[in-house]
């Protein structure tokens, strides 16, 4: 950490009451946790939507997406 940054931190700590500092740090943790939960919910929602799209696909769409070469299974 640079000297300037350290001096700014020390100055802030001098002016902010320890109680207020603890409350701010607590609020920061709380907001971080809420953001993490929101991101997790969004991830779950995207997974559900993808599964629903897969389930709603028609046979033709599934067949077109298949990597199998159906011509190789024909009798010659």
PDB file of N, CA, C and O in Angstrom:
ATOM      1  N   UNK A   1       0.852  -1.179   0.000  1.00  0.00           N
ATOM      2  CA  UNK A   1       0.000   0.000   0.000  1.00  0.00           C
ATOM      3  C   UNK A   1       0.894   1.236   0.000  1.00  0.00           C
ATOM      4  O   UNK A   1       1.891   1.286   0.720  1.00  0.00           O
ATOM      5  N   UNK A   2       0.548   2.199  -0.780  1.00  0.00           N
ATOM      6  CA  UNK A   2       1.362   3.410  -0.862  1.00  0.00           C
ATOM      7  C   UNK A   2       1.210   4.240   0.420  1.00  0.00           C
ATOM      8  O   UNK A   2       0.245   4.097   1.172  1.00  0.00           O
ATOM      9  N   UNK A   3       2.194   5.103   0.634  1.00  0.00           N
ATOM     10  CA  UNK A   3       2.171   5.949   1.833  1.00  0.00           C
ATOM     11  C   UNK A   3       0.963   6.877   1.835  1.00  0.00           C
ATOM     12  O   UNK A   3       0.342   7.106   2.873  1.00  0.00           O
ATOM     13  N   UNK A   4       0.640   7.409   0.657  1.00  0.00           N
ATOM     14  CA  UNK A   4      -0.484   8.340   0.546  1.00  0.00           C
ATOM     15  C   UNK A   4      -1.786   7.635   0.922  1.00  0.00           C
ATOM     16  O   UNK A   4      -2.608   8.168   1.666  1.00  0.00           O
ATOM     17  N   UNK A   5      -1.950   6.443   0.398  1.00  0.00           N
ATOM     18  CA  UNK A   5      -3.171   5.658   0.681  1.00  0.00           C
ATOM     19  C   UNK A   5      -3.264   5.364   2.184  1.00  0.00           C
ATOM     20  O   UNK A   5      -4.334   5.481   2.781  1.00  0.00           O
ATOM     21  N   UNK A   6      -2.145   4.988   2.779  1.00  0.00           N
ATOM     22  CA  UNK A   6      -2.126   4.675   4.198  1.00  0.00           C
ATOM     23  C   UNK A   6      -2.472   5.904   5.037  1.00  0.00           C
ATOM     24  O   UNK A   6      -3.201   5.802   6.024  1.00  0.00           O
ATOM     25  N   UNK A   7      -1.949   7.063   4.644  1.00  0.00           N
ATOM     26  CA  UNK A   7      -2.245   8.297   5.374  1.00  0.00           C
ATOM     27  C   UNK A   7      -3.730   8.640   5.290  1.00  0.00           C
ATOM     28  O   UNK A   7      -4.333   9.069   6.273  1.00  0.00           O
ATOM     29  N   UNK A   8      -4.316   8.446   4.103  1.00  0.00           N
ATOM     30  CA  UNK A   8      -5.746   8.727   3.942  1.00  0.00           C
ATOM     31  C   UNK A   8      -6.570   7.823   4.841  1.00  0.00           C
ATOM     32  O   UNK A   8      -7.540   8.266   5.456  1.00  0.00           O
ATOM     33  N   UNK A   9      -6.177   6.540   4.919  1.00  0.00           N
ATOM     34  CA  UNK A   9      -6.901   5.593   5.772  1.00  0.00           C
ATOM     35  C   UNK A   9      -6.799   5.996   7.234  1.00  0.00           C
ATOM     36  O   UNK A   9      -7.796   5.983   7.957  1.00  0.00           O
ATOM     37  N   UNK A  10      -5.594   6.356   7.672  1.00  0.00           N
ATOM     38  CA  UNK A  10      -5.399   6.762   9.062  1.00  0.00           C
ATOM     39  C   UNK A  10      -6.218   8.007   9.383  1.00  0.00           C
ATOM     40  O   UNK A  10      -6.796   8.110  10.464  1.00  0.00           O
ATOM     41  N   UNK A  11      -6.268   8.941   8.456  1.00  0.00           N
ATOM     42  CA  UNK A  11      -7.035  10.165   8.658  1.00  0.00           C
ATOM     43  C   UNK A  11      -8.521   9.843   8.783  1.00  0.00           C
ATOM     44  O   UNK A  11      -9.201  10.384   9.656  1.00  0.00           O
ATOM     45  N   UNK A  12      -9.022   8.980   7.933  1.00  0.00           N
ATOM     46  CA  UNK A  12     -10.428   8.598   8.008  1.00  0.00           C
ATOM     47  C   UNK A  12     -10.741   7.924   9.334  1.00  0.00           C
ATOM     48  O   UNK A  12     -11.775   8.189   9.947  1.00  0.00           O
ATOM     49  N   UNK A  13      -9.853   7.063   9.766  1.00  0.00           N
ATOM     50  CA  UNK A  13     -10.090   6.364  11.042  1.00  0.00           C
ATOM     51  C   UNK A  13     -10.106   7.347  12.215  1.00  0.00           C
ATOM     52  O   UNK A  13     -10.832   7.144  13.188  1.00  0.00           O
ATOM     53  N   UNK A  14      -9.327   8.380  12.121  1.00  0.00           N
ATOM     54  CA  UNK A  14      -9.309   9.373  13.193  1.00  0.00           C
ATOM     55  C   UNK A  14     -10.637  10.113  13.272  1.00  0.00           C
ATOM     56  O   UNK A  14     -11.111  10.428  14.363  1.00  0.00           O
ATOM     57  N   UNK A  15     -11.233  10.388  12.133  1.00  0.00           N
ATOM     58  CA  UNK A  15     -12.469  11.171  12.107  1.00  0.00           C
ATOM     59  C   UNK A  15     -13.727  10.335  12.308  1.00  0.00           C
ATOM     60  O   UNK A  15     -14.756  10.855  12.738  1.00  0.00           O
ATOM     61  N   UNK A  16     -13.651   9.058  12.002  1.00  0.00           N
ATOM     62  CA  UNK A  16     -14.832   8.211  12.126  1.00  0.00           C
ATOM     63  C   UNK A  16     -14.794   7.480  13.459  1.00  0.00           C
ATOM     64  O   UNK A  16     -13.785   6.877  13.827  1.00  0.00           O
ATOM     65  N   UNK A  17     -15.886   7.544  14.159  1.00  0.00           N
ATOM     66  CA  UNK A  17     -16.036   6.846  15.424  1.00  0.00           C
ATOM     67  C   UNK A  17     -15.943   5.339  15.168  1.00  0.00           C
ATOM     68  O   UNK A  17     -16.412   4.855  14.138  1.00  0.00           O
ATOM     69  N   UNK A  18     -15.349   4.611  16.085  1.00  0.00           N
ATOM     70  CA  UNK A  18     -15.192   3.159  15.928  1.00  0.00           C
ATOM     71  C   UNK A  18     -16.543   2.462  15.731  1.00  0.00           C
ATOM     72  O   UNK A  18     -16.646   1.498  14.971  1.00  0.00           O
ATOM     73  N   UNK A  19     -17.567   2.953  16.415  1.00  0.00           N
ATOM     74  CA  UNK A  19     -18.917   2.403  16.274  1.00  0.00           C
ATOM     75  C   UNK A  19     -19.416   2.542  14.835  1.00  0.00           C
ATOM     76  O   UNK A  19     -19.946   1.602  14.242  1.00  0.00           O
ATOM     77  N   UNK A  20     -19.228   3.735  14.304  1.00  0.00           N
ATOM     78  CA  UNK A  20     -19.672   4.019  12.945  1.00  0.00           C
ATOM     79  C   UNK A  20     -18.887   3.163  11.954  1.00  0.00           C
ATOM     80  O   UNK A  20     -19.451   2.633  10.997  1.00  0.00           O
ATOM     81  N   UNK A  21     -17.601   3.036  12.187  1.00  0.00           N
ATOM     82  CA  UNK A  21     -16.757   2.220  11.317  1.00  0.00           C
ATOM     83  C   UNK A  21     -17.226   0.764  11.328  1.00  0.00           C
ATOM     84  O   UNK A  21     -17.304   0.127  10.278  1.00  0.00           O
ATOM     85  N   UNK A  22     -17.538   0.242  12.511  1.00  0.00           N
ATOM     86  CA  UNK A  22     -18.018  -1.137  12.626  1.00  0.00           C
ATOM     87  C   UNK A  22     -19.350  -1.307  11.897  1.00  0.00           C
ATOM     88  O   UNK A  22     -19.572  -2.316  11.228  1.00  0.00           O
ATOM     89  N   UNK A  23     -20.236  -0.318  12.028  1.00  0.00           N
ATOM     90  CA  UNK A  23     -21.530  -0.381  11.343  1.00  0.00           C
ATOM     91  C   UNK A  23     -21.345  -0.359   9.823  1.00  0.00           C
ATOM     92  O   UNK A  23     -22.017  -1.095   9.101  1.00  0.00           O
ATOM     93  N   UNK A  24     -20.443   0.478   9.351  1.00  0.00           N
ATOM     94  CA  UNK A  24     -20.179   0.556   7.910  1.00  0.00           C
ATOM     95  C   UNK A  24     -19.609  -0.762   7.378  1.00  0.00           C
ATOM     96  O   UNK A  24     -19.987  -1.231   6.304  1.00  0.00           O
ATOM     97  N   UNK A  25     -18.703  -1.341   8.142  1.00  0.00           N
ATOM     98  CA  UNK A  25     -18.128  -2.619   7.717  1.00  0.00           C
ATOM     99  C   UNK A  25     -19.184  -3.718   7.720  1.00  0.00           C
ATOM    100  O   UNK A  25     -19.198  -4.581   6.842  1.00  0.00           O
ATOM    101  N   UNK A  26     -20.062  -3.681   8.709  1.00  0.00           N
ATOM    102  CA  UNK A  26     -21.144  -4.653   8.784  1.00  0.00           C
ATOM    103  C   UNK A  26     -22.086  -4.498   7.591  1.00  0.00           C
ATOM    104  O   UNK A  26     -22.502  -5.483   6.981  1.00  0.00           O
ATOM    105  N   UNK A  27     -22.411  -3.260   7.274  1.00  0.00           N
ATOM    106  CA  UNK A  27     -23.297  -2.973   6.132  1.00  0.00           C
ATOM    107  C   UNK A  27     -22.646  -3.432   4.831  1.00  0.00           C
ATOM    108  O   UNK A  27     -23.320  -3.961   3.947  1.00  0.00           O
ATOM    109  N   UNK A  28     -21.344  -3.230   4.719  1.00  0.00           N
ATOM    110  CA  UNK A  28     -20.611  -3.666   3.531  1.00  0.00           C
ATOM    111  C   UNK A  28     -20.704  -5.187   3.363  1.00  0.00           C
ATOM    112  O   UNK A  28     -20.938  -5.684   2.262  1.00  0.00           O
ATOM    113  N   UNK A  29     -20.520  -5.913   4.459  1.00  0.00           N
ATOM    114  CA  UNK A  29     -20.642  -7.376   4.416  1.00  0.00           C
ATOM    115  C   UNK A  29     -22.049  -7.791   4.014  1.00  0.00           C
ATOM    116  O   UNK A  29     -22.230  -8.695   3.199  1.00  0.00           O
ATOM    117  N   UNK A  30     -23.034  -7.131   4.586  1.00  0.00           N
ATOM    118  CA  UNK A  30     -24.435  -7.437   4.307  1.00  0.00           C
ATOM    119  C   UNK A  30     -24.751  -7.205   2.828  1.00  0.00           C
ATOM    120  O   UNK A  30     -25.398  -8.040   2.195  1.00  0.00           O
ATOM    121  N   UNK A  31     -24.302  -6.085   2.279  1.00  0.00           N
ATOM    122  CA  UNK A  31     -24.545  -5.789   0.867  1.00  0.00           C
ATOM    123  C   UNK A  31     -23.831  -6.782  -0.041  1.00  0.00           C
ATOM    124  O   UNK A  31     -24.374  -7.183  -1.071  1.00  0.00           O
ATOM    125  N   UNK A  32     -22.637  -7.176   0.327  1.00  0.00           N
ATOM    126  CA  UNK A  32     -21.889  -8.173  -0.454  1.00  0.00           C
ATOM    127  C   UNK A  32     -22.633  -9.506  -0.452  1.00  0.00           C
ATOM    128  O   UNK A  32     -22.734 -10.164  -1.487  1.00  0.00           O
ATOM    129  N   UNK A  33     -23.150  -9.900   0.702  1.00  0.00           N
ATOM    130  CA  UNK A  33     -23.896 -11.148   0.818  1.00  0.00           C
ATOM    131  C   UNK A  33     -25.168 -11.092  -0.028  1.00  0.00           C
ATOM    132  O   UNK A  33     -25.509 -12.061  -0.706  1.00  0.00           O
ATOM    133  N   UNK A  34     -25.867  -9.961   0.012  1.00  0.00           N
ATOM    134  CA  UNK A  34     -27.077  -9.805  -0.791  1.00  0.00           C
ATOM    135  C   UNK A  34     -26.755  -9.894  -2.283  1.00  0.00           C
ATOM    136  O   UNK A  34     -27.493 -10.512  -3.050  1.00  0.00           O
ATOM    137  N   UNK A  35     -25.664  -9.281  -2.679  1.00  0.00           N
ATOM    138  CA  UNK A  35     -25.255  -9.330  -4.088  1.00  0.00           C
ATOM    139  C   UNK A  35     -24.914 -10.757  -4.508  1.00  0.00           C
ATOM    140  O   UNK A  35     -25.268 -11.185  -5.607  1.00  0.00           O
ATOM    141  N   UNK A  36     -24.230 -11.491  -3.636  1.00  0.00           N
ATOM    142  CA  UNK A  36     -23.901 -12.889  -3.924  1.00  0.00           C
ATOM    143  C   UNK A  36     -25.169 -13.733  -4.057  1.00  0.00           C
ATOM    144  O   UNK A  36     -25.272 -14.574  -4.951  1.00  0.00           O
ATOM    145  N   UNK A  37     -26.132 -13.502  -3.160  1.00  0.00           N
ATOM    146  CA  UNK A  37     -27.399 -14.240  -3.213  1.00  0.00           C
ATOM    147  C   UNK A  37     -28.154 -13.911  -4.496  1.00  0.00           C
ATOM    148  O   UNK A  37     -28.721 -14.797  -5.136  1.00  0.00           O
ATOM    149  N   UNK A  38     -28.160 -12.646  -4.866  1.00  0.00           N
ATOM    150  CA  UNK A  38     -28.841 -12.218  -6.091  1.00  0.00           C
ATOM    151  C   UNK A  38     -28.196 -12.868  -7.323  1.00  0.00           C
ATOM    152  O   UNK A  38     -28.891 -13.307  -8.239  1.00  0.00           O
ATOM    153  N   UNK A  39     -26.881 -12.922  -7.330  1.00  0.00           N
ATOM    154  CA  UNK A  39     -26.166 -13.546  -8.449  1.00  0.00           C
ATOM    155  C   UNK A  39     -26.469 -15.035  -8.516  1.00  0.00           C
ATOM    156  O   UNK A  39     -26.634 -15.588  -9.604  1.00  0.00           O
ATOM    157  N   UNK A  40     -26.543 -15.685  -7.367  1.00  0.00           N
ATOM    158  CA  UNK A  40     -26.857 -17.122  -7.323  1.00  0.00           C
ATOM    159  C   UNK A  40     -28.272 -17.381  -7.825  1.00  0.00           C
ATOM    160  O   UNK A  40     -28.502 -18.325  -8.581  1.00  0.00           O
ATOM    161  N   UNK A  41     -29.219 -16.547  -7.407  1.00  0.00           N
ATOM    162  CA  UNK A  41     -30.600 -16.687  -7.873  1.00  0.00           C
ATOM    163  C   UNK A  41     -30.693 -16.495  -9.388  1.00  0.00           C
ATOM    164  O   UNK A  41     -31.416 -17.220 -10.072  1.00  0.00           O
ATOM    165  N   UNK A  42     -29.960 -15.520  -9.896  1.00  0.00           N
ATOM    166  CA  UNK A  42     -29.954 -15.264 -11.340  1.00  0.00           C
ATOM    167  C   UNK A  42     -29.381 -16.465 -12.092  1.00  0.00           C
ATOM    168  O   UNK A  42     -29.878 -16.845 -13.152  1.00  0.00           O
ATOM    169  N   UNK A  43     -28.349 -17.044 -11.536  1.00  0.00           N
ATOM    170  CA  UNK A  43     -27.732 -18.227 -12.154  1.00  0.00           C
ATOM    171  C   UNK A  43     -28.728 -19.388 -12.191  1.00  0.00           C
ATOM    172  O   UNK A  43     -28.860 -20.068 -13.209  1.00  0.00           O
ATOM    173  N   UNK A  44     -29.427 -19.610 -11.077  1.00  0.00           N
ATOM    174  CA  UNK A  44     -30.426 -20.679 -11.021  1.00  0.00           C
ATOM    175  C   UNK A  44     -31.551 -20.432 -12.025  1.00  0.00           C
ATOM    176  O   UNK A  44     -32.038 -21.360 -12.670  1.00  0.00           O
ATOM    177  N   UNK A  45     -31.951 -19.173 -12.144  1.00  0.00           N
ATOM    178  CA  UNK A  45     -33.023 -18.808 -13.065  1.00  0.00           C
ATOM    179  C   UNK A  45     -32.616 -19.094 -14.513  1.00  0.00           C
ATOM    180  O   UNK A  45     -33.409 -19.620 -15.293  1.00  0.00           O
ATOM    181  N   UNK A  46     -31.367 -18.742 -14.868  1.00  0.00           N
ATOM    182  CA  UNK A  46     -30.883 -19.013 -16.223  1.00  0.00           C
ATOM    183  C   UNK A  46     -30.829 -20.506 -16.508  1.00  0.00           C
ATOM    184  O   UNK A  46     -31.162 -20.942 -17.610  1.00  0.00           O
ATOM    185  N   UNK A  47     -30.414 -21.289 -15.525  1.00  0.00           N
ATOM    186  CA  UNK A  47     -30.354 -22.744 -15.692  1.00  0.00           C
ATOM    187  C   UNK A  47     -31.760 -23.309 -15.904  1.00  0.00           C
ATOM    188  O   UNK A  47     -31.962 -24.160 -16.770  1.00  0.00           O
ATOM    189  N   UNK A  48     -32.723 -22.842 -15.122  1.00  0.00           N
ATOM    190  CA  UNK A  48     -34.106 -23.295 -15.275  1.00  0.00           C
ATOM    191  C   UNK A  48     -34.647 -22.937 -16.652  1.00  0.00           C
ATOM    192  O   UNK A  48     -35.312 -23.753 -17.290  1.00  0.00           O
ATOM    193  N   UNK A  49     -34.368 -21.726 -17.112  1.00  0.00           N
ATOM    194  CA  UNK A  49     -34.841 -21.295 -18.423  1.00  0.00           C
ATOM    195  C   UNK A  49     -34.226 -22.156 -19.525  1.00  0.00           C
ATOM    196  O   UNK A  49     -34.913 -22.526 -20.478  1.00  0.00           O
ATOM    197  N   UNK A  50     -32.944 -22.474 -19.403  1.00  0.00           N
ATOM    198  CA  UNK A  50     -32.281 -23.305 -20.405  1.00  0.00           C
ATOM    199  C   UNK A  50     -32.895 -24.708 -20.427  1.00  0.00           C
ATOM    200  O   UNK A  50     -33.116 -25.275 -21.497  1.00  0.00           O
ATOM    201  N   UNK A  51     -33.169 -25.261 -19.251  1.00  0.00           N
ATOM    202  CA  UNK A  51     -33.783 -26.592 -19.175  1.00  0.00           C
ATOM    203  C   UNK A  51     -35.186 -26.578 -19.784  1.00  0.00           C
ATOM    204  O   UNK A  51     -35.594 -27.525 -20.456  1.00  0.00           O
ATOM    205  N   UNK A  52     -35.912 -25.495 -19.540  1.00  0.00           N
ATOM    206  CA  UNK A  52     -37.268 -25.390 -20.091  1.00  0.00           C
ATOM    207  C   UNK A  52     -37.216 -25.310 -21.613  1.00  0.00           C
ATOM    208  O   UNK A  52     -38.015 -25.950 -22.296  1.00  0.00           O
ATOM    209  N   UNK A  53     -36.280 -24.528 -22.147  1.00  0.00           N
ATOM    210  CA  UNK A  53     -36.131 -24.440 -23.604  1.00  0.00           C
ATOM    211  C   UNK A  53     -35.789 -25.802 -24.198  1.00  0.00           C
ATOM    212  O   UNK A  53     -36.314 -26.179 -25.245  1.00  0.00           O
ATOM    213  N   UNK A  54     -34.904 -26.540 -23.523  1.00  0.00           N
ATOM    214  CA  UNK A  54     -34.534 -27.877 -24.002  1.00  0.00           C
ATOM    215  C   UNK A  54     -35.747 -28.804 -23.995  1.00  0.00           C
ATOM    216  O   UNK A  54     -35.947 -29.575 -24.933  1.00  0.00           O
ATOM    217  N   UNK A  55     -36.545 -28.730 -22.950  1.00  0.00           N
ATOM    218  CA  UNK A  55     -37.719 -29.599 -22.831  1.00  0.00           C
ATOM    219  C   UNK A  55     -38.782 -29.238 -23.862  1.00  0.00           C
ATOM    220  O   UNK A  55     -39.550 -30.103 -24.282  1.00  0.00           O
ATOM    221  N   UNK A  56     -38.837 -27.987 -24.272  1.00  0.00           N
ATOM    222  CA  UNK A  56     -39.862 -27.534 -25.211  1.00  0.00           C
ATOM    223  C   UNK A  56     -39.470 -27.709 -26.680  1.00  0.00           C
ATOM    224  O   UNK A  56     -40.258 -27.393 -27.571  1.00  0.00           O
ATOM    225  N   UNK A  57     -38.268 -28.206 -26.936  1.00  0.00           N
ATOM    226  CA  UNK A  57     -37.831 -28.365 -28.324  1.00  0.00           C
ATOM    227  C   UNK A  57     -38.604 -29.485 -29.017  1.00  0.00           C
ATOM    228  O   UNK A  57     -38.967 -30.492 -28.408  1.00  0.00           O
ATOM    229  N   UNK A  58     -38.836 -29.277 -30.289  1.00  0.00           N
ATOM    230  CA  UNK A  58     -39.530 -30.294 -31.071  1.00  0.00           C
ATOM    231  C   UNK A  58     -38.544 -31.392 -31.462  1.00  0.00           C
ATOM    232  O   UNK A  58     -37.330 -31.234 -31.336  1.00  0.00           O
ATOM    233  N   UNK A  59     -39.093 -32.501 -31.934  1.00  0.00           N
ATOM    234  CA  UNK A  59     -38.253 -33.615 -32.355  1.00  0.00           C
ATOM    235  C   UNK A  59     -37.338 -33.175 -33.500  1.00  0.00           C
ATOM    236  O   UNK A  59     -36.174 -33.573 -33.550  1.00  0.00           O
ATOM    237  N   UNK A  60     -37.849 -32.374 -34.400  1.00  0.00           N
ATOM    238  CA  UNK A  60     -37.048 -31.912 -35.539  1.00  0.00           C
ATOM    239  C   UNK A  60     -35.845 -31.090 -35.067  1.00  0.00           C
ATOM    240  O   UNK A  60     -34.737 -31.263 -35.576  1.00  0.00           O
ATOM    241  N   UNK A  61     -36.059 -30.200 -34.101  1.00  0.00           N
ATOM    242  CA  UNK A  61     -34.964 -29.389 -33.574  1.00  0.00           C
ATOM    243  C   UNK A  61     -33.909 -30.268 -32.906  1.00  0.00           C
ATOM    244  O   UNK A  61     -32.709 -30.060 -33.084  1.00  0.00           O
ATOM    245  N   UNK A  62     -34.367 -31.246 -32.139  1.00  0.00           N
ATOM    246  CA  UNK A  62     -33.432 -32.153 -31.480  1.00  0.00           C
ATOM    247  C   UNK A  62     -32.646 -32.965 -32.501  1.00  0.00           C
ATOM    248  O   UNK A  62     -31.444 -33.182 -32.344  1.00  0.00           O
ATOM    249  N   UNK A  63     -33.329 -33.409 -33.542  1.00  0.00           N
ATOM    250  CA  UNK A  63     -32.691 -34.186 -34.591  1.00  0.00           C
ATOM    251  C   UNK A  63     -31.654 -33.343 -35.337  1.00  0.00           C
ATOM    252  O   UNK A  63     -30.565 -33.827 -35.646  1.00  0.00           O
ATOM    253  N   UNK A  64     -31.989 -32.101 -35.620  1.00  0.00           N
ATOM    254  CA  UNK A  64     -31.052 -31.214 -36.316  1.00  0.00           C
ATOM    255  C   UNK A  64     -29.826 -30.888 -35.470  1.00  0.00           C
ATOM    256  O   UNK A  64     -28.741 -30.678 -36.012  1.00  0.00           O
ATOM    257  N   UNK A  65     -29.981 -30.844 -34.163  1.00  0.00           N
ATOM    258  CA  UNK A  65     -28.868 -30.535 -33.271  1.00  0.00           C
ATOM    259  C   UNK A  65     -28.011 -31.752 -32.956  1.00  0.00           C
ATOM    260  O   UNK A  65     -26.906 -31.621 -32.429  1.00  0.00           O
ATOM    261  N   UNK A  66     -28.513 -32.915 -33.275  1.00  0.00           N
ATOM    262  CA  UNK A  66     -27.790 -34.143 -32.981  1.00  0.00           C
ATOM    263  C   UNK A  66     -26.511 -34.219 -33.798  1.00  0.00           C
ATOM    264  O   UNK A  66     -26.480 -33.810 -34.958  1.00  0.00           O
ATOM    265  N   UNK A  67     -25.466 -34.738 -33.194  1.00  0.00           N
ATOM    266  CA  UNK A  67     -24.192 -34.883 -33.893  1.00  0.00           C
ATOM    267  C   UNK A  67     -24.113 -36.207 -34.651  1.00  0.00           C
ATOM    268  O   UNK A  67     -23.157 -36.439 -35.391  1.00  0.00           O
ATOM    269  N   UNK A  68     -25.085 -37.056 -34.477  1.00  0.00           N
ATOM    270  CA  UNK A  68     -25.069 -38.346 -35.162  1.00  0.00           C
ATOM    271  C   UNK A  68     -25.339 -38.155 -36.642  1.00  0.00           C
ATOM    272  O   UNK A  68     -26.103 -37.274 -37.037  1.00  0.00           O
ATOM    273  N   UNK A  69     -24.710 -38.983 -37.455  1.00  0.00           N
ATOM    274  CA  UNK A  69     -24.925 -38.949 -38.894  1.00  0.00           C
ATOM    275  C   UNK A  69     -25.932 -40.044 -39.220  1.00  0.00           C
ATOM    276  O   UNK A  69     -25.579 -41.220 -39.307  1.00  0.00           O
ATOM    277  N   UNK A  70     -27.174 -39.649 -39.398  1.00  0.00           N
ATOM    278  CA  UNK A  70     -28.244 -40.619 -39.593  1.00  0.00           C
ATOM    279  C   UNK A  70     -28.107 -41.365 -40.913  1.00  0.00           C
ATOM    280  O   UNK A  70     -28.628 -42.473 -41.045  1.00  0.00           O
ATOM    281  N   UNK A  71     -27.436 -40.799 -41.870  1.00  0.00           N
ATOM    282  CA  UNK A  71     -27.240 -41.463 -43.182  1.00  0.00           C
ATOM    283  C   UNK A  71     -26.392 -42.724 -43.033  1.00  0.00           C
ATOM    284  O   UNK A  71     -26.550 -43.673 -43.801  1.00  0.00           O
ATOM    285  N   UNK A  72     -25.507 -42.736 -42.062  1.00  0.00           N
ATOM    286  CA  UNK A  72     -24.640 -43.908 -41.871  1.00  0.00           C
ATOM    287  C   UNK A  72     -25.425 -45.105 -41.326  1.00  0.00           C
ATOM    288  O   UNK A  72     -24.935 -46.233 -41.377  1.00  0.00           O
ATOM    289  N   UNK A  73     -26.625 -44.877 -40.809  1.00  0.00           N
ATOM    290  CA  UNK A  73     -27.422 -45.966 -40.264  1.00  0.00           C
ATOM    291  C   UNK A  73     -28.368 -46.568 -41.314  1.00  0.00           C
ATOM    292  O   UNK A  73     -29.023 -47.577 -41.052  1.00  0.00           O
ATOM    293  N   UNK A  74     -28.437 -45.961 -42.477  1.00  0.00           N
ATOM    294  CA  UNK A  74     -29.292 -46.478 -43.543  1.00  0.00           C
ATOM    295  C   UNK A  74     -28.690 -47.744 -44.105  1.00  0.00           C
ATOM    296  O   UNK A  74     -27.472 -47.924 -44.111  1.00  0.00           O
ATOM    297  N   UNK A  75     -29.568 -48.628 -44.582  1.00  0.00           N
ATOM    298  CA  UNK A  75     -29.077 -49.836 -45.235  1.00  0.00           C
ATOM    299  C   UNK A  75     -28.606 -49.448 -46.629  1.00  0.00           C
ATOM    300  O   UNK A  75     -29.227 -48.632 -47.309  1.00  0.00           O
ATOM    301  N   UNK A  76     -27.518 -50.039 -47.029  1.00  0.00           N
ATOM    302  CA  UNK A  76     -26.958 -49.679 -48.339  1.00  0.00           C
ATOM    303  C   UNK A  76     -27.375 -50.633 -49.403  1.00  0.00           C
ATOM    304  O   UNK A  76     -26.990 -50.473 -50.562  1.00  0.00           O
TER     305      UNK A  76
END
